[in-house]
Amino acid sequence: MQKTIFTTLFFFLSLSTVFGQDYTTPNTGVTWTLDDIAAVSPSTITISGNEYTLWGNLTISENDTLEIGSNLTLSIDADLLITVYGTFITDANEIIITALDQNAPYEGFRFEEFSNIELHSTTFEYGGGLRVLTDNLHMVNCTLTNNVAGATTSAVIQLSGGTPHISACTISFNELPAIGSAANAQVSAFIFNNYIEGNNQENSNRPQINMGTTMANEQLQIIQNTIIGDRSQDMVGGIAIANFVGGTINTVIQDNIIKDNRYGITIIGPSESAEIIGNVIEDNDTQGDPLLGGSGISLNTSTAGNPVFVNGNEFRRNLWGITVIGEATINLGDGSTNSGMNIFSENGNGGEIYALYNNTANAISAMHNCWIEGQQSTIHQVEDVIFHNADDASLGEVTFEPFLCGVLDVADNTIENFSFYPNPVKNAINFNNIFSFEKLEIFGIQGNLISSETISEGQNTLPINLPSGLYFVNFSNDAQSVIKKMIVK
C-alpha cells in the first residue's frame, strides 16, 4: 500500500514538472515556430497533429520573432499570457487561438511598446483580449469573439498610439467594447471594413468603438464598418471619440452602417478636424431615454473648436437625428464647401420629431438636406422638425433653406425607388428618367460640385470618367430631387 501511494505521488509530481513551464525566447535574432518552442521546452508547448497546447506563459524577446505560418489550433491554459517584445506574425488560411477550457479563459496577449505585430486570418476567442502598446499593429481578416477582461480591461483590442491598422475583421459578442484607446493615447487608427456586433456584453456605459484623442497630423479613420448593437444591452453606444485632456480630434467617420445601439456617433470635446460622411445611422434607441442618449449624432463640448463637417448621411428612427450641445459647432451644408444631402426620417421621442436639435447659442448652416424623407415638404413642415431660435430665443438659428426631398404620385412609384445602373460604375450609368428630372449633378464627398448635366425624359446614358471613390448624384427638377450614392470602381 505504501509503495502504491508513493508511486501515485511521484506520478503527479512528475506531471507538475512536465506541464506549466514558462518560456522566454533567448533574444538571439531567430525566427521561432511553435514546433521550435515545443522542441526546446516540451513542458511549455505540446503537439498533437495540428493541435497545439500552451501550458506556460510565453515571452517573445526583443530581437526574436514568433511566426505561425500554417493552419492550426493553439489552445491556451487558464490565466496564461503571451507577451511580445519582438515580432509576432500569423499568416495562414485559418489559425484559431482559443482557451483550453472555454470556462477558464487565458489572460490574452500583450504587445509591448516597440513590438511588430502582423495578424492575418486568425481567430482569438475565450481569452483576455489584445493589449496593444506598440504603434506597429497590422490586423487583417481576423475574428475576435467571446473574449473577456484580462490583458485588457477597456476593449478587446486596446490601442495605445500611432496608426494601427484593423481591417476586414469580425469583432462580436465580447465582454468589453470592440476597439478602444485611452483618453490621452493619441491614436490615429485605420479601422476599415470590419463587422462589429454585440460587443460590451457587460453592458457598461461605453460604445463599441471607444476612442480618445488622435495624432494632430494623422486622421483617425473609421470607414465602411458595420456596427450593430445587441438590443438587450441598453447602455452600449456605437462610436464615441472624446477629447477630455486638451488634445486633438482629427477624424473621418465615413460610409459606416450604425444600427441598434444606444446612440450612433458622439464626439465629446473640441475637434480640430472631424468629418462625418455617408453613414447610415438607424434605430439607435436601445435605452429609450432621450435625456440620456439616442442621437444619431451628438456633439458636445464646453470649449469651442472647428465645426464638424456632416455630409450625405442617412438618419432614421433614432430618438434624435442630430443634437448639438454646449459650444459645439456643425456644418450641415453651406452651399459651397458642403453640399449637405443628409436625409432624416422619423427621428423623435415623446411624440415629437427632432431631425436637428440645436441646444447651443451658435448659428448652424444646414442647407440642401432632406428633413422629412418620403414627402414633398413645406417650409413649415421642415421648421417643425428643427429645434432652434424659432423655438427658444436663447438658441442659435438654423439656416435650412433651400432644402430637398419629395415624392411624385406616379403609379405607386416614388423618387426613393429611382435608381441607376450599374453601381458600382466603371464607364457609364444608365437610367430611365420616368420622373422628368431635368438636371443631374455629381458631388464629391467634400460637397464639391464636380459636374452638372442636362438630362431628358426616358432612357438616358451618361458617361462617367472619374477616379475611383464615393460620389453623390443629385437628380432634380423645379419640383423635387433625389440624392443617390455612386461608387466608381
Helices and strands as residue ranges (DSSP letters): H 2-18, E 23-24, E 31-32, H 34-40, E 45-48, E 51-54, E 58-60, E 65-68, E 72-76, E 81-84, E 87-99, E 108-111, E 116-125, E 130-132, E 136-140, E 143-145, E 157-159, E 165-167, E 170-172, E 179-181, E 190-192, E 195-197, E 209-211, E 220-223, E 226-228, E 239-242, E 250-254, E 257-259, E 265-268, E 273-277, E 280-282, E 295-301, E 308-311, E 314-316, E 320-326, E 330-331, E 343-345, E 348-349, E 352-353, E 356-359, E 364-365, H 379-384, E 386-387, E 398-399, G 415-417, E 428-433, E 439-443, E 449-454, E 458-463, E 469-476, E 481-488
